[in-house]
Amino acid sequence: MLSVALAMSGLTAHASAGATTQLNAAQIITDMGAGWNLGNQLEANADGYPGETAWGNPTVTQALIDKVKAAGFNTIRIPVSYLRYIGSGPDYTISSSWLNRIQEVVNYAYNRGMYVVLNIHGDGYKTIPYSWLICDAADQTTIKAKYQKTWQQIASRFQNYDQHLIFESMNEEFDGQYGNPTQPCYSNINSYNQIFVDTARRSGGNNSSRWLLVPGWNTNIDYTTGNYGFVIPTDSYRSPTIPSSEQRIMISVHYYDPWDFAGEENGTITQWGRAATNPSRKSTWGQEDYMDAQLKKTYDKFAVRGYPVVVGEYGSIDKSSFDSSNNRYRADFARTMVATAKKYGAATVYWDNGVNGQYGLGLFNRSTNTVTQPGIISAIMGALGGPGSATRYEAEVSPAVCTGTIDSNWSGYSGTGFCNGDNTVGAYAQFSVNASAAGTATLRVQFANGGTTARPASLIVNGSTVQTPSFEGTGAWSTWVAKTLTVTLNAGGNTIRLNPTTAGGLPNIDYLEVTTSS
């Protein structure tokens, strides 16, 4: 009867075939790859009742998750609110229909082989009606009993899922004030995390060895790594099959610095990073060096002890209505975050709230299941590229340089545009490329030449001409083809330039894709 009921509700009873796969900290961070948040969906609510369409997004579908996977993401974080779908004590029974829907959405990703991070998200916000997981509320005994029963039900429902499912105890838990952490509020957060770990471990199945994710104060890096009171939960009930030298607890942090660029809803600060062209539109803090220092704190505090770090949210809102170049800097921000996190052994999960256009964080249109920010997605995937994998460098995304204009009038290009170089000798397209080691690399230049005459160029690598490729006609300006070239790169940074040798200039250049052999 259980099998019939699950089948009728669109759910699947999962065997524990993958339970024997035990990945250590470095392995699971690598395997998680690029992450994406199903934000503003299962934590959306109206009058305290969660509902995935309550905040303007359509119903989540398998097609959407398939599109996210096809774009290169291998991890999906699913924020979930429970609120009034939790019954009264002492049992605090969660609505079965809500748990069924949560499981159905989890399965959309899990059944595709993706990692899923499942949490309690909106129940700790003071600004949300009927929130109850409040760290400075008076009746902590009741709160902790309700929290324990809630996680007991969630963990039991998913006990047979393998290590591709990660539980996250809660979201941005704090007292609602953005000053230094307070007591006993921080001690209560630590208690919630400990209850979560103990409850999950004792709930059966694969939960005894599952990776568990816990945050500190408001998922703030400084307040989690510094001497403010965060305590890593003990893991007394984990499976004896886990080697004693390894952990199964992860640390959750979020990153939206500098806020005037990443989240402040106005058009004042629209640029970020060393490639910014207008100092008045760039924040006075929070640039690449600051991001590096913040991620290094998490490495020094946790990763070196075997506790991997997950940047469970990061991103920057769309301000392109104020500055047409804004999306380039949003891509730079995402690229740098992913690359820096990779450097320090952390995973990253981009915050997508399903909103496109002004102040949105959407990478996809959830109604049409289409990509809306290919430049940002390309930046994320490029930053993860390793030996043997292709890294794409879009011609319109800094630090690439186009001696001409960035256009979008011909269809079929990748990203947000292409380089339409000036029709003159020396009007170049240039790319800054990183290689993990010195050696041979394969270049794929995506181009379109709607003319009838081939356009020759010099291929200049690190200042030296190494080849003289010719870009033949492609039949139309909307017909894009790739030319493959082989070069030798240095370890670290390299400059690759295509320099036209005739007055006809270059063809339109869409992107450069680089595959290294080591």
Secondary structure, DSSP 8 states (H G I E B T S, - for coil): -HHHHHHHTT------TTTT----HHHHHHHH-EEEE-TTTTT-EETTEE-TTTTS-----HHHHHHHHHTT--EEEE----GGGB--TTTT-B-HHHHHHHHHHHHHHHTTT-EEEEE--GGG-TTSTT----TT-S-HHHHHHHHHHHHHHHHHHTTT--TTEEEE--SS-S-S-SSS--TTHHHHHHHHHHHHHHHHHTT-GGGGT--EEEE-GGG-HHHHHSSS-------TTS-TTS-TT---EEEEEEE--SHHHHT-SSSS--B-STT-S-GGGB-SS-SHHHHHHHHHHHHHHTGGGT--EEEEEE-----TTT-TTHHHHHHHHHHHHHHHHHHTTEEEEE---S--STT---SEETTTTEES-HHHHHHHHHHH--TTSEEEEETTSTT-EESEEEE--STT-STT-EEEE-SSTT--EEEEEEESSSEEEEEEEEEE--SSS-EEEEEEETTEEEE--EE---SSTT--EEEEEEEEE-SEEEEEEEEE-STT---EEEEEEEEE--
